[in-house]
Structure formats: structure tokens, C-alpha cells
Amino acid sequence: MLTEILTDEQLINLYTTPGYLVAVDYPKKEVTLHTVDCMLADPISSVGVKPSKARENKTGEFWVSESRDEAISKAEEIAKNKEYTYTVCPICDR
Ligand SMILES: [Zn+2]
């Protein structure tokens, strides 16, 4: 099931659950696929995504699914609709 992530806390709580994060960065026009345990998908990490802030500033959106295929479908759909670049994170690619 695909779930929209609206706050940092929601994502932090999913850290130990197997799953995939679709991170959409509006300013960069990028859609990136991560595993939820990637450091770039960790709001606590200084380099990680910050869903609360992105939502507040309208700079991005985030979706999580336990299914890699479902997450990829969502990422590709957003990339196609918004004409963004879709990439799989090189750090957590698996
Ligand atoms: Zn990653």
C-alpha cells in the first residue's frame, strides 16, 4: 500500500520497517527512489530528506510503500506527469 508521508516523525517511525521511499524534489525536478533505511531518506540525518519542512515550504512530496514495484510505479508516474527526472538512489540501490 502506498502512503503519503507528511511529517518527519512518520518517516522516522518507518525506519525499521522494510520499504521504499519515493522522494520528490520540486526545485530540483527530481524523483528519487530510496529504501526507507537509506541515510538520505532519514530525516534525523543532516543529509536526509525533511518531509515536514518540504510540506511547509511546498518544495516536495514523499510516498512510502513496502513494495518496490509499487514505489517505482509511483515514482515513474510522478516523473512522467511533472516531467521530472527519475533516479534510483546510488547509495541504497537494491
Ligand atoms: Zn537512498
PDB file of the backbone (N, CA, C, O) and the ligand in Angstrom, with CONECT records:
HET     ZN  A 101       1
ATOM      1  N   MET A   1       0.840  -1.196   0.000  1.00  0.00           N
ATOM      2  CA  MET A   1       0.000   0.000   0.000  1.00  0.00           C
ATOM      3  C   MET A   1       0.878   1.251   0.000  1.00  0.00           C
ATOM      4  O   MET A   1       1.886   1.319   0.703  1.00  0.00           O
ATOM      5  N   LEU A   2       0.483   2.215  -0.786  1.00  0.00           N
ATOM      6  CA  LEU A   2       1.228   3.457  -0.908  1.00  0.00           C
ATOM      7  C   LEU A   2       0.703   4.463   0.124  1.00  0.00           C
ATOM      8  O   LEU A   2      -0.503   4.693   0.216  1.00  0.00           O
ATOM      9  N   THR A   3       1.605   5.051   0.888  1.00  0.00           N
ATOM     10  CA  THR A   3       1.212   6.005   1.921  1.00  0.00           C
ATOM     11  C   THR A   3       1.952   7.315   1.709  1.00  0.00           C
ATOM     12  O   THR A   3       3.165   7.323   1.498  1.00  0.00           O
ATOM     13  N   GLU A   4       1.223   8.423   1.764  1.00  0.00           N
ATOM     14  CA  GLU A   4       1.915   9.709   1.658  1.00  0.00           C
ATOM     15  C   GLU A   4       2.506  10.069   3.016  1.00  0.00           C
ATOM     16  O   GLU A   4       1.856   9.937   4.053  1.00  0.00           O
ATOM     17  N   ILE A   5       3.750  10.525   2.982  1.00  0.00           N
ATOM     18  CA  ILE A   5       4.448  10.925   4.205  1.00  0.00           C
ATOM     19  C   ILE A   5       4.376  12.441   4.322  1.00  0.00           C
ATOM     20  O   ILE A   5       4.846  13.169   3.448  1.00  0.00           O
ATOM     21  N   LEU A   6       3.778  12.905   5.420  1.00  0.00           N
ATOM     22  CA  LEU A   6       3.572  14.342   5.580  1.00  0.00           C
ATOM     23  C   LEU A   6       4.486  14.962   6.629  1.00  0.00           C
ATOM     24  O   LEU A   6       4.709  16.172   6.638  1.00  0.00           O
ATOM     25  N   THR A   7       5.010  14.118   7.510  1.00  0.00           N
ATOM     26  CA  THR A   7       5.863  14.658   8.580  1.00  0.00           C
ATOM     27  C   THR A   7       7.136  13.826   8.728  1.00  0.00           C
ATOM     28  O   THR A   7       7.188  12.663   8.328  1.00  0.00           O
ATOM     29  N   ASP A   8       8.157  14.447   9.311  1.00  0.00           N
ATOM     30  CA  ASP A   8       9.414  13.747   9.594  1.00  0.00           C
ATOM     31  C   ASP A   8       9.152  12.552  10.509  1.00  0.00           C
ATOM     32  O   ASP A   8       9.718  11.476  10.317  1.00  0.00           O
ATOM     33  N   GLU A   9       8.279  12.752  11.515  1.00  0.00           N
ATOM     34  CA  GLU A   9       8.006  11.708  12.507  1.00  0.00           C
ATOM     35  C   GLU A   9       7.472  10.434  11.842  1.00  0.00           C
ATOM     36  O   GLU A   9       7.867   9.323  12.195  1.00  0.00           O
ATOM     37  N   GLN A  10       6.578  10.618  10.886  1.00  0.00           N
ATOM     38  CA  GLN A  10       6.008   9.470  10.166  1.00  0.00           C
ATOM     39  C   GLN A  10       7.122   8.628   9.527  1.00  0.00           C
ATOM     40  O   GLN A  10       7.108   7.398   9.591  1.00  0.00           O
ATOM     41  N   LEU A  11       8.065   9.308   8.922  1.00  0.00           N
ATOM     42  CA  LEU A  11       9.155   8.617   8.236  1.00  0.00           C
ATOM     43  C   LEU A  11      10.126   7.989   9.246  1.00  0.00           C
ATOM     44  O   LEU A  11      10.619   6.881   9.034  1.00  0.00           O
ATOM     45  N   ILE A  12      10.391   8.691  10.324  1.00  0.00           N
ATOM     46  CA  ILE A  12      11.277   8.172  11.369  1.00  0.00           C
ATOM     47  C   ILE A  12      10.688   6.879  11.947  1.00  0.00           C
ATOM     48  O   ILE A  12      11.413   5.921  12.217  1.00  0.00           O
ATOM     49  N   ASN A  13       9.371   6.868  12.130  1.00  0.00           N
ATOM     50  CA  ASN A  13       8.704   5.685  12.684  1.00  0.00           C
ATOM     51  C   ASN A  13       8.754   4.482  11.747  1.00  0.00           C
ATOM     52  O   ASN A  13       8.584   3.345  12.186  1.00  0.00           O
ATOM     53  N   LEU A  14       8.987   4.727  10.456  1.00  0.00           N
ATOM     54  CA  LEU A  14       9.033   3.640   9.471  1.00  0.00           C
ATOM     55  C   LEU A  14      10.440   3.085   9.290  1.00  0.00           C
ATOM     56  O   LEU A  14      10.648   2.122   8.551  1.00  0.00           O
ATOM     57  N   TYR A  15      11.403   3.698   9.970  1.00  0.00           N
ATOM     58  CA  TYR A  15      12.810   3.382   9.729  1.00  0.00           C
ATOM     59  C   TYR A  15      13.141   1.891   9.818  1.00  0.00           C
ATOM     60  O   TYR A  15      13.937   1.383   9.029  1.00  0.00           O
ATOM     61  N   THR A  16      12.538   1.200  10.766  1.00  0.00           N
ATOM     62  CA  THR A  16      12.850  -0.220  10.951  1.00  0.00           C
ATOM     63  C   THR A  16      11.930  -1.140  10.152  1.00  0.00           C
ATOM     64  O   THR A  16      12.056  -2.362  10.225  1.00  0.00           O
ATOM     65  N   THR A  17      11.008  -0.556   9.393  1.00  0.00           N
ATOM     66  CA  THR A  17      10.087  -1.343   8.566  1.00  0.00           C
ATOM     67  C   THR A  17      10.669  -1.457   7.161  1.00  0.00           C
ATOM     68  O   THR A  17      11.100  -0.449   6.601  1.00  0.00           O
ATOM     69  N   PRO A  18      10.693  -2.652   6.578  1.00  0.00           N
ATOM     70  CA  PRO A  18      11.197  -2.737   5.198  1.00  0.00           C
ATOM     71  C   PRO A  18      10.270  -1.961   4.258  1.00  0.00           C
ATOM     72  O   PRO A  18       9.049  -2.107   4.313  1.00  0.00           O
ATOM     73  N   GLY A  19      10.858  -1.150   3.414  1.00  0.00           N
ATOM     74  CA  GLY A  19      10.028  -0.399   2.487  1.00  0.00           C
ATOM     75  C   GLY A  19      10.848   0.542   1.640  1.00  0.00           C
ATOM     76  O   GLY A  19      12.071   0.624   1.757  1.00  0.00           O
ATOM     77  N   TYR A  20      10.139   1.248   0.787  1.00  0.00           N
ATOM     78  CA  TYR A  20      10.776   2.129  -0.193  1.00  0.00           C
ATOM     79  C   TYR A  20      10.165   3.517  -0.127  1.00  0.00           C
ATOM     80  O   TYR A  20       8.958   3.677   0.055  1.00  0.00           O
ATOM     81  N   LEU A  21      11.016   4.508  -0.277  1.00  0.00           N
ATOM     82  CA  LEU A  21      10.578   5.900  -0.231  1.00  0.00           C
ATOM     83  C   LEU A  21      10.721   6.534  -1.608  1.00  0.00           C
ATOM     84  O   LEU A  21      11.767   6.439  -2.250  1.00  0.00           O
ATOM     85  N   VAL A  22       9.651   7.179  -2.042  1.00  0.00           N
ATOM     86  CA  VAL A  22       9.698   7.993  -3.250  1.00  0.00           C
ATOM     87  C   VAL A  22       9.796   9.441  -2.783  1.00  0.00           C
ATOM     88  O   VAL A  22       8.863   9.972  -2.182  1.00  0.00           O
ATOM     89  N   ALA A  23      10.920  10.067  -3.061  1.00  0.00           N
ATOM     90  CA  ALA A  23      11.141  11.447  -2.645  1.00  0.00           C
ATOM     91  C   ALA A  23      11.077  12.352  -3.865  1.00  0.00           C
ATOM     92  O   ALA A  23      11.843  12.186  -4.814  1.00  0.00           O
ATOM     93  N   VAL A  24      10.156  13.312  -3.832  1.00  0.00           N
ATOM     94  CA  VAL A  24      10.000  14.234  -4.956  1.00  0.00           C
ATOM     95  C   VAL A  24      10.530  15.596  -4.536  1.00  0.00           C
ATOM     96  O   VAL A  24      10.071  16.179  -3.553  1.00  0.00           O
ATOM     97  N   ASP A  25      11.491  16.090  -5.285  1.00  0.00           N
ATOM     98  CA  ASP A  25      12.103  17.380  -5.003  1.00  0.00           C
ATOM     99  C   ASP A  25      11.657  18.358  -6.096  1.00  0.00           C
ATOM    100  O   ASP A  25      12.133  18.286  -7.229  1.00  0.00           O
ATOM    101  N   TYR A  26      10.741  19.272  -5.749  1.00  0.00           N
ATOM    102  CA  TYR A  26      10.200  20.198  -6.758  1.00  0.00           C
ATOM    103  C   TYR A  26      11.272  21.133  -7.328  1.00  0.00           C
ATOM    104  O   TYR A  26      11.379  21.261  -8.548  1.00  0.00           O
ATOM    105  N   PRO A  27      12.077  21.795  -6.466  1.00  0.00           N
ATOM    106  CA  PRO A  27      13.082  22.713  -7.043  1.00  0.00           C
ATOM    107  C   PRO A  27      14.075  22.019  -7.979  1.00  0.00           C
ATOM    108  O   PRO A  27      14.482  22.584  -8.995  1.00  0.00           O
ATOM    109  N   LYS A  28      14.460  20.787  -7.623  1.00  0.00           N
ATOM    110  CA  LYS A  28      15.424  20.063  -8.465  1.00  0.00           C
ATOM    111  C   LYS A  28      14.757  19.306  -9.603  1.00  0.00           C
ATOM    112  O   LYS A  28      15.436  18.791 -10.491  1.00  0.00           O
ATOM    113  N   LYS A  29      13.431  19.238  -9.579  1.00  0.00           N
ATOM    114  CA  LYS A  29      12.665  18.484 -10.579  1.00  0.00           C
ATOM    115  C   LYS A  29      13.156  17.040 -10.659  1.00  0.00           C
ATOM    116  O   LYS A  29      13.431  16.507 -11.734  1.00  0.00           O
ATOM    117  N   GLU A  30      13.254  16.431  -9.479  1.00  0.00           N
ATOM    118  CA  GLU A  30      13.767  15.071  -9.381  1.00  0.00           C
ATOM    119  C   GLU A  30      12.849  14.186  -8.555  1.00  0.00           C
ATOM    120  O   GLU A  30      12.264  14.615  -7.561  1.00  0.00           O
ATOM    121  N   VAL A  31      12.739  12.944  -8.992  1.00  0.00           N
ATOM    122  CA  VAL A  31      12.047  11.924  -8.217  1.00  0.00           C
ATOM    123  C   VAL A  31      13.078  10.842  -7.928  1.00  0.00           C
ATOM    124  O   VAL A  31      13.677  10.290  -8.850  1.00  0.00           O
ATOM    125  N   THR A  32      13.289  10.537  -6.642  1.00  0.00           N
ATOM    126  CA  THR A  32      14.324   9.574  -6.273  1.00  0.00           C
ATOM    127  C   THR A  32      13.726   8.441  -5.450  1.00  0.00           C
ATOM    128  O   THR A  32      12.910   8.654  -4.553  1.00  0.00           O
ATOM    129  N   LEU A  33      14.162   7.227  -5.786  1.00  0.00           N
ATOM    130  CA  LEU A  33      13.729   6.050  -5.039  1.00  0.00           C
ATOM    131  C   LEU A  33      14.807   5.668  -4.025  1.00  0.00           C
ATOM    132  O   LEU A  33      15.977   5.509  -4.374  1.00  0.00           O
ATOM    133  N   HIS A  34      14.392   5.524  -2.762  1.00  0.00           N
ATOM    134  CA  HIS A  34      15.288   5.074  -1.694  1.00  0.00           C
ATOM    135  C   HIS A  34      14.657   3.901  -0.960  1.00  0.00           C
ATOM    136  O   HIS A  34      13.446   3.690  -1.021  1.00  0.00           O
ATOM    137  N   THR A  35      15.507   3.133  -0.256  1.00  0.00           N
ATOM    138  CA  THR A  35      14.960   2.258   0.781  1.00  0.00           C
ATOM    139  C   THR A  35      14.741   3.155   1.999  1.00  0.00           C
ATOM    140  O   THR A  35      15.438   4.157   2.158  1.00  0.00           O
ATOM    141  N   VAL A  36      13.786   2.811   2.858  1.00  0.00           N
ATOM    142  CA  VAL A  36      13.487   3.706   3.989  1.00  0.00           C
ATOM    143  C   VAL A  36      14.648   3.791   4.978  1.00  0.00           C
ATOM    144  O   VAL A  36      14.708   4.722   5.780  1.00  0.00           O
ATOM    145  N   ASP A  37      15.578   2.820   4.927  1.00  0.00           N
ATOM    146  CA  ASP A  37      16.707   2.898   5.854  1.00  0.00           C
ATOM    147  C   ASP A  37      17.935   3.587   5.240  1.00  0.00           C
ATOM    148  O   ASP A  37      19.008   3.578   5.843  1.00  0.00           O
ATOM    149  N   CYS A  38      17.793   4.170   4.070  1.00  0.00           N
ATOM    150  CA  CYS A  38      18.898   4.930   3.455  1.00  0.00           C
ATOM    151  C   CYS A  38      19.156   6.190   4.280  1.00  0.00           C
ATOM    152  O   CYS A  38      18.216   6.800   4.789  1.00  0.00           O
ATOM    153  N   MET A  39      20.416   6.580   4.414  1.00  0.00           N
ATOM    154  CA  MET A  39      20.700   7.796   5.191  1.00  0.00           C
ATOM    155  C   MET A  39      20.108   9.038   4.522  1.00  0.00           C
ATOM    156  O   MET A  39      19.810  10.027   5.192  1.00  0.00           O
ATOM    157  N   LEU A  40      19.939   8.983   3.202  1.00  0.00           N
ATOM    158  CA  LEU A  40      19.340  10.122   2.504  1.00  0.00           C
ATOM    159  C   LEU A  40      17.817  10.156   2.669  1.00  0.00           C
ATOM    160  O   LEU A  40      17.164  11.128   2.288  1.00  0.00           O
ATOM    161  N   ALA A  41      17.264   9.089   3.238  1.00  0.00           N
ATOM    162  CA  ALA A  41      15.824   9.022   3.498  1.00  0.00           C
ATOM    163  C   ALA A  41      15.537   9.195   4.988  1.00  0.00           C
ATOM    164  O   ALA A  41      14.409   8.999   5.441  1.00  0.00           O
ATOM    165  N   ASP A  42      16.566   9.564   5.737  1.00  0.00           N
ATOM    166  CA  ASP A  42      16.455   9.663   7.190  1.00  0.00           C
ATOM    167  C   ASP A  42      16.380  11.130   7.627  1.00  0.00           C
ATOM    168  O   ASP A  42      17.376  11.847   7.534  1.00  0.00           O
ATOM    169  N   PRO A  43      15.215  11.584   8.102  1.00  0.00           N
ATOM    170  CA  PRO A  43      15.069  12.993   8.490  1.00  0.00           C
ATOM    171  C   PRO A  43      16.030  13.411   9.608  1.00  0.00           C
ATOM    172  O   PRO A  43      16.345  14.593   9.750  1.00  0.00           O
ATOM    173  N   ILE A  44      16.494  12.439  10.398  1.00  0.00           N
ATOM    174  CA  ILE A  44      17.402  12.757  11.502  1.00  0.00           C
ATOM    175  C   ILE A  44      18.804  13.081  10.979  1.00  0.00           C
ATOM    176  O   ILE A  44      19.531  13.874  11.578  1.00  0.00           O
ATOM    177  N   SER A  45      19.171  12.465   9.864  1.00  0.00           N
ATOM    178  CA  SER A  45      20.480  12.723   9.256  1.00  0.00           C
ATOM    179  C   SER A  45      20.514  14.125   8.640  1.00  0.00           C
ATOM    180  O   SER A  45      19.513  14.594   8.097  1.00  0.00           O
ATOM    181  N   SER A  46      21.664  14.785   8.727  1.00  0.00           N
ATOM    182  CA  SER A  46      21.777  16.139   8.162  1.00  0.00           C
ATOM    183  C   SER A  46      21.613  16.122   6.642  1.00  0.00           C
ATOM    184  O   SER A  46      21.207  17.121   6.047  1.00  0.00           O
ATOM    185  N   VAL A  47      21.929  14.987   6.016  1.00  0.00           N
ATOM    186  CA  VAL A  47      21.799  14.885   4.554  1.00  0.00           C
ATOM    187  C   VAL A  47      20.462  14.278   4.125  1.00  0.00           C
ATOM    188  O   VAL A  47      20.182  14.146   2.934  1.00  0.00           O
ATOM    189  N   GLY A  48      19.641  13.911   5.116  1.00  0.00           N
ATOM    190  CA  GLY A  48      18.389  13.224   4.807  1.00  0.00           C
ATOM    191  C   GLY A  48      17.251  14.150   4.418  1.00  0.00           C
ATOM    192  O   GLY A  48      17.320  15.360   4.633  1.00  0.00           O
ATOM    193  N   VAL A  49      16.197  13.571   3.842  1.00  0.00           N
ATOM    194  CA  VAL A  49      15.013  14.336   3.447  1.00  0.00           C
ATOM    195  C   VAL A  49      14.275  14.839   4.699  1.00  0.00           C
ATOM    196  O   VAL A  49      14.363  14.241   5.772  1.00  0.00           O
ATOM    197  N   LYS A  50      13.551  15.947   4.532  1.00  0.00           N
ATOM    198  CA  LYS A  50      12.811  16.548   5.642  1.00  0.00           C
ATOM    199  C   LYS A  50      11.360  16.792   5.210  1.00  0.00           C
ATOM    200  O   LYS A  50      11.009  17.898   4.800  1.00  0.00           O
ATOM    201  N   PRO A  51      10.519  15.749   5.305  1.00  0.00           N
ATOM    202  CA  PRO A  51       9.144  15.886   4.815  1.00  0.00           C
ATOM    203  C   PRO A  51       8.359  17.042   5.444  1.00  0.00           C
ATOM    204  O   PRO A  51       7.603  17.720   4.747  1.00  0.00           O
ATOM    205  N   SER A  52       8.526  17.276   6.750  1.00  0.00           N
ATOM    206  CA  SER A  52       7.774  18.359   7.412  1.00  0.00           C
ATOM    207  C   SER A  52       8.101  19.702   6.767  1.00  0.00           C
ATOM    208  O   SER A  52       7.208  20.482   6.435  1.00  0.00           O
ATOM    209  N   LYS A  53       9.379  19.955   6.598  1.00  0.00           N
ATOM    210  CA  LYS A  53       9.835  21.223   6.024  1.00  0.00           C
ATOM    211  C   LYS A  53       9.425  21.338   4.554  1.00  0.00           C
ATOM    212  O   LYS A  53       8.989  22.398   4.106  1.00  0.00           O
ATOM    213  N   ALA A  54       9.569  20.241   3.811  1.00  0.00           N
ATOM    214  CA  ALA A  54       9.212  20.259   2.390  1.00  0.00           C
ATOM    215  C   ALA A  54       7.731  20.567   2.208  1.00  0.00           C
ATOM    216  O   ALA A  54       7.338  21.288   1.290  1.00  0.00           O
ATOM    217  N   ARG A  55       6.917  20.005   3.104  1.00  0.00           N
ATOM    218  CA  ARG A  55       5.484  20.241   3.007  1.00  0.00           C
ATOM    219  C   ARG A  55       5.169  21.702   3.353  1.00  0.00           C
ATOM    220  O   ARG A  55       4.376  22.359   2.679  1.00  0.00           O
ATOM    221  N   GLU A  56       5.813  22.191   4.421  1.00  0.00           N
ATOM    222  CA  GLU A  56       5.608  23.571   4.866  1.00  0.00           C
ATOM    223  C   GLU A  56       5.988  24.558   3.760  1.00  0.00           C
ATOM    224  O   GLU A  56       5.283  25.538   3.516  1.00  0.00           O
ATOM    225  N   ASN A  57       7.105  24.283   3.102  1.00  0.00           N
ATOM    226  CA  ASN A  57       7.607  25.194   2.071  1.00  0.00           C
ATOM    227  C   ASN A  57       7.140  24.825   0.672  1.00  0.00           C
ATOM    228  O   ASN A  57       7.503  25.479  -0.306  1.00  0.00           O
ATOM    229  N   LYS A  58       6.321  23.757   0.582  1.00  0.00           N
ATOM    230  CA  LYS A  58       5.828  23.266  -0.713  1.00  0.00           C
ATOM    231  C   LYS A  58       6.982  22.995  -1.690  1.00  0.00           C
ATOM    232  O   LYS A  58       6.929  23.387  -2.856  1.00  0.00           O
ATOM    233  N   THR A  59       8.012  22.323  -1.195  1.00  0.00           N
ATOM    234  CA  THR A  59       9.169  22.017  -2.042  1.00  0.00           C
ATOM    235  C   THR A  59       9.288  20.532  -2.361  1.00  0.00           C
ATOM    236  O   THR A  59      10.238  20.110  -3.021  1.00  0.00           O
ATOM    237  N   GLY A  60       8.325  19.741  -1.894  1.00  0.00           N
ATOM    238  CA  GLY A  60       8.435  18.324  -2.213  1.00  0.00           C
ATOM    239  C   GLY A  60       7.298  17.505  -1.666  1.00  0.00           C
ATOM    240  O   GLY A  60       6.457  18.000  -0.916  1.00  0.00           O
ATOM    241  N   GLU A  61       7.279  16.220  -2.055  1.00  0.00           N
ATOM    242  CA  GLU A  61       6.302  15.277  -1.524  1.00  0.00           C
ATOM    243  C   GLU A  61       6.965  13.918  -1.392  1.00  0.00           C
ATOM    244  O   GLU A  61       7.972  13.646  -2.046  1.00  0.00           O
ATOM    245  N   PHE A  62       6.401  13.063  -0.546  1.00  0.00           N
ATOM    246  CA  PHE A  62       7.034  11.793  -0.193  1.00  0.00           C
ATOM    247  C   PHE A  62       5.988  10.697  -0.088  1.00  0.00           C
ATOM    248  O   PHE A  62       4.896  10.899   0.444  1.00  0.00           O
ATOM    249  N   TRP A  63       6.351   9.530  -0.613  1.00  0.00           N
ATOM    250  CA  TRP A  63       5.461   8.377  -0.582  1.00  0.00           C
ATOM    251  C   TRP A  63       6.263   7.162  -0.151  1.00  0.00           C
ATOM    252  O   TRP A  63       7.437   7.018  -0.495  1.00  0.00           O
ATOM    253  N   VAL A  64       5.617   6.297   0.603  1.00  0.00           N
ATOM    254  CA  VAL A  64       6.277   5.070   1.041  1.00  0.00           C
ATOM    255  C   VAL A  64       5.427   3.862   0.673  1.00  0.00           C
ATOM    256  O   VAL A  64       4.200   3.895   0.770  1.00  0.00           O
ATOM    257  N   SER A  65       6.094   2.803   0.253  1.00  0.00           N
ATOM    258  CA  SER A  65       5.416   1.531   0.001  1.00  0.00           C
ATOM    259  C   SER A  65       6.335   0.396   0.432  1.00  0.00           C
ATOM    260  O   SER A  65       7.558   0.511   0.351  1.00  0.00           O
ATOM    261  N   GLU A  66       5.740  -0.697   0.888  1.00  0.00           N
ATOM    262  CA  GLU A  66       6.567  -1.863   1.217  1.00  0.00           C
ATOM    263  C   GLU A  66       6.936  -2.621  -0.056  1.00  0.00           C
ATOM    264  O   GLU A  66       7.804  -3.494  -0.042  1.00  0.00           O
ATOM    265  N   SER A  67       6.268  -2.278  -1.153  1.00  0.00           N
ATOM    266  CA  SER A  67       6.531  -2.932  -2.433  1.00  0.00           C
ATOM    267  C   SER A  67       7.424  -2.053  -3.311  1.00  0.00           C
ATOM    268  O   SER A  67       7.087  -0.907  -3.606  1.00  0.00           O
ATOM    269  N   ARG A  68       8.568  -2.607  -3.722  1.00  0.00           N
ATOM    270  CA  ARG A  68       9.477  -1.848  -4.579  1.00  0.00           C
ATOM    271  C   ARG A  68       8.815  -1.517  -5.915  1.00  0.00           C
ATOM    272  O   ARG A  68       8.964  -0.411  -6.437  1.00  0.00           O
ATOM    273  N   ASP A  69       8.082  -2.488  -6.462  1.00  0.00           N
ATOM    274  CA  ASP A  69       7.417  -2.280  -7.745  1.00  0.00           C
ATOM    275  C   ASP A  69       6.398  -1.144  -7.659  1.00  0.00           C
ATOM    276  O   ASP A  69       6.294  -0.306  -8.556  1.00  0.00           O
ATOM    277  N   GLU A  70       5.651  -1.141  -6.551  1.00  0.00           N
ATOM    278  CA  GLU A  70       4.641  -0.096  -6.373  1.00  0.00           C
ATOM    279  C   GLU A  70       5.306   1.277  -6.237  1.00  0.00           C
ATOM    280  O   GLU A  70       4.835   2.264  -6.801  1.00  0.00           O
ATOM    281  N   ALA A  71       6.400   1.323  -5.484  1.00  0.00           N
ATOM    282  CA  ALA A  71       7.114   2.588  -5.305  1.00  0.00           C
ATOM    283  C   ALA A  71       7.669   3.083  -6.642  1.00  0.00           C
ATOM    284  O   ALA A  71       7.602   4.273  -6.949  1.00  0.00           O
ATOM    285  N   ILE A  72       8.215   2.162  -7.426  1.00  0.00           N
ATOM    286  CA  ILE A  72       8.750   2.540  -8.740  1.00  0.00           C
ATOM    287  C   ILE A  72       7.639   3.057  -9.648  1.00  0.00           C
ATOM    288  O   ILE A  72       7.821   4.049 -10.353  1.00  0.00           O
ATOM    289  N   SER A  73       6.487   2.386  -9.632  1.00  0.00           N
ATOM    290  CA  SER A  73       5.351   2.830 -10.451  1.00  0.00           C
ATOM    291  C   SER A  73       4.954   4.255 -10.100  1.00  0.00           C
ATOM    292  O   SER A  73       4.716   5.083 -10.980  1.00  0.00           O
ATOM    293  N   LYS A  74       4.886   4.534  -8.784  1.00  0.00           N
ATOM    294  CA  LYS A  74       4.510   5.869  -8.327  1.00  0.00           C
ATOM    295  C   LYS A  74       5.554   6.893  -8.760  1.00  0.00           C
ATOM    296  O   LYS A  74       5.216   7.975  -9.240  1.00  0.00           O
ATOM    297  N   ALA A  75       6.823   6.540  -8.586  1.00  0.00           N
ATOM    298  CA  ALA A  75       7.911   7.448  -8.947  1.00  0.00           C
ATOM    299  C   ALA A  75       7.872   7.761 -10.448  1.00  0.00           C
ATOM    300  O   ALA A  75       8.033   8.911 -10.856  1.00  0.00           O
ATOM    301  N   GLU A  76       7.657   6.725 -11.258  1.00  0.00           N
ATOM    302  CA  GLU A  76       7.620   6.919 -12.701  1.00  0.00           C
ATOM    303  C   GLU A  76       6.406   7.746 -13.130  1.00  0.00           C
ATOM    304  O   GLU A  76       6.481   8.553 -14.057  1.00  0.00           O
ATOM    305  N   GLU A  77       5.285   7.527 -12.432  1.00  0.00           N
ATOM    306  CA  GLU A  77       4.056   8.270 -12.737  1.00  0.00           C
ATOM    307  C   GLU A  77       4.266   9.767 -12.456  1.00  0.00           C
ATOM    308  O   GLU A  77       3.932  10.617 -13.282  1.00  0.00           O
ATOM    309  N   ILE A  78       4.827  10.071 -11.277  1.00  0.00           N
ATOM    310  CA  ILE A  78       5.072  11.475 -10.916  1.00  0.00           C
ATOM    311  C   ILE A  78       6.065  12.102 -11.889  1.00  0.00           C
ATOM    312  O   ILE A  78       5.868  13.223 -12.357  1.00  0.00           O
ATOM    313  N   ALA A  79       7.137  11.361 -12.188  1.00  0.00           N
ATOM    314  CA  ALA A  79       8.166  11.878 -13.098  1.00  0.00           C
ATOM    315  C   ALA A  79       7.571  12.197 -14.468  1.00  0.00           C
ATOM    316  O   ALA A  79       7.896  13.212 -15.084  1.00  0.00           O
ATOM    317  N   LYS A  80       6.692  11.304 -14.929  1.00  0.00           N
ATOM    318  CA  LYS A  80       6.078  11.496 -16.243  1.00  0.00           C
ATOM    319  C   LYS A  80       5.126  12.698 -16.224  1.00  0.00           C
ATOM    320  O   LYS A  80       5.174  13.550 -17.112  1.00  0.00           O
ATOM    321  N   ASN A  81       4.261  12.759 -15.203  1.00  0.00           N
ATOM    322  CA  ASN A  81       3.273  13.838 -15.122  1.00  0.00           C
ATOM    323  C   ASN A  81       3.912  15.210 -14.970  1.00  0.00           C
ATOM    324  O   ASN A  81       3.455  16.186 -15.564  1.00  0.00           O
ATOM    325  N   LYS A  82       4.972  15.281 -14.171  1.00  0.00           N
ATOM    326  CA  LYS A  82       5.596  16.578 -13.900  1.00  0.00           C
ATOM    327  C   LYS A  82       6.792  16.853 -14.802  1.00  0.00           C
ATOM    328  O   LYS A  82       7.384  17.932 -14.760  1.00  0.00           O
ATOM    329  N   GLU A  83       7.138  15.856 -15.621  1.00  0.00           N
ATOM    330  CA  GLU A  83       8.327  15.946 -16.468  1.00  0.00           C
ATOM    331  C   GLU A  83       9.584  16.157 -15.623  1.00  0.00           C
ATOM    332  O   GLU A  83      10.420  17.011 -15.922  1.00  0.00           O
ATOM    333  N   TYR A  84       9.693  15.364 -14.572  1.00  0.00           N
ATOM    334  CA  TYR A  84      10.862  15.367 -13.706  1.00  0.00           C
ATOM    335  C   TYR A  84      11.762  14.196 -14.078  1.00  0.00           C
ATOM    336  O   TYR A  84      11.361  13.284 -14.801  1.00  0.00           O
ATOM    337  N   THR A  85      12.982  14.246 -13.568  1.00  0.00           N
ATOM    338  CA  THR A  85      13.924  13.158 -13.767  1.00  0.00           C
ATOM    339  C   THR A  85      13.708  12.104 -12.689  1.00  0.00           C
ATOM    340  O   THR A  85      13.603  12.435 -11.508  1.00  0.00           O
ATOM    341  N   TYR A  86      13.643  10.842 -13.089  1.00  0.00           N
ATOM    342  CA  TYR A  86      13.505   9.758 -12.120  1.00  0.00           C
ATOM    343  C   TYR A  86      14.846   9.052 -11.966  1.00  0.00           C
ATOM    344  O   TYR A  86      15.449   8.628 -12.952  1.00  0.00           O
ATOM    345  N   THR A  87      15.310   8.928 -10.723  1.00  0.00           N
ATOM    346  CA  THR A  87      16.556   8.202 -10.484  1.00  0.00           C
ATOM    347  C   THR A  87      16.409   7.263  -9.304  1.00  0.00           C
ATOM    348  O   THR A  87      15.631   7.515  -8.384  1.00  0.00           O
ATOM    349  N   VAL A  88      17.165   6.177  -9.342  1.00  0.00           N
ATOM    350  CA  VAL A  88      17.262   5.296  -8.192  1.00  0.00           C
ATOM    351  C   VAL A  88      18.506   5.737  -7.440  1.00  0.00           C
ATOM    352  O   VAL A  88      19.575   5.892  -8.031  1.00  0.00           O
ATOM    353  N   CYS A  89      18.364   5.940  -6.129  1.00  0.00           N
ATOM    354  CA  CYS A  89      19.480   6.411  -5.308  1.00  0.00           C
ATOM    355  C   CYS A  89      20.683   5.472  -5.463  1.00  0.00           C
ATOM    356  O   CYS A  89      20.542   4.259  -5.308  1.00  0.00           O
ATOM    357  N   PRO A  90      21.853   6.020  -5.764  1.00  0.00           N
ATOM    358  CA  PRO A  90      23.046   5.161  -5.947  1.00  0.00           C
ATOM    359  C   PRO A  90      23.575   4.581  -4.621  1.00  0.00           C
ATOM    360  O   PRO A  90      24.329   3.608  -4.628  1.00  0.00           O
ATOM    361  N   ILE A  91      23.191   5.164  -3.518  1.00  0.00           N
ATOM    362  CA  ILE A  91      23.687   4.689  -2.229  1.00  0.00           C
ATOM    363  C   ILE A  91      22.948   3.439  -1.757  1.00  0.00           C
ATOM    364  O   ILE A  91      23.561   2.479  -1.290  1.00  0.00           O
ATOM    365  N   CYS A  92      21.616   3.466  -1.888  1.00  0.00           N
ATOM    366  CA  CYS A  92      20.819   2.364  -1.319  1.00  0.00           C
ATOM    367  C   CYS A  92      20.222   1.473  -2.395  1.00  0.00           C
ATOM    368  O   CYS A  92      19.346   0.665  -2.086  1.00  0.00           O
ATOM    369  N   ASP A  93      20.649   1.582  -3.624  1.00  0.00           N
ATOM    370  CA  ASP A  93      20.073   0.842  -4.741  1.00  0.00           C
ATOM    371  C   ASP A  93      20.097  -0.673  -4.511  1.00  0.00           C
ATOM    372  O   ASP A  93      21.144  -1.310  -4.628  1.00  0.00           O
ATOM    373  N   ARG A  94      18.942  -1.236  -4.185  1.00  0.00           N
ATOM    374  CA  ARG A  94      18.817  -2.682  -4.014  1.00  0.00           C
ATOM    375  C   ARG A  94      17.347  -3.076  -3.994  1.00  0.00           C
ATOM    376  O   ARG A  94      17.027  -4.257  -3.858  1.00  0.00           O
TER     377      ARG A  94
HETATM  378 ZN    ZN A 101      18.994   6.136  -0.927  1.00  0.00          ZN2+
END
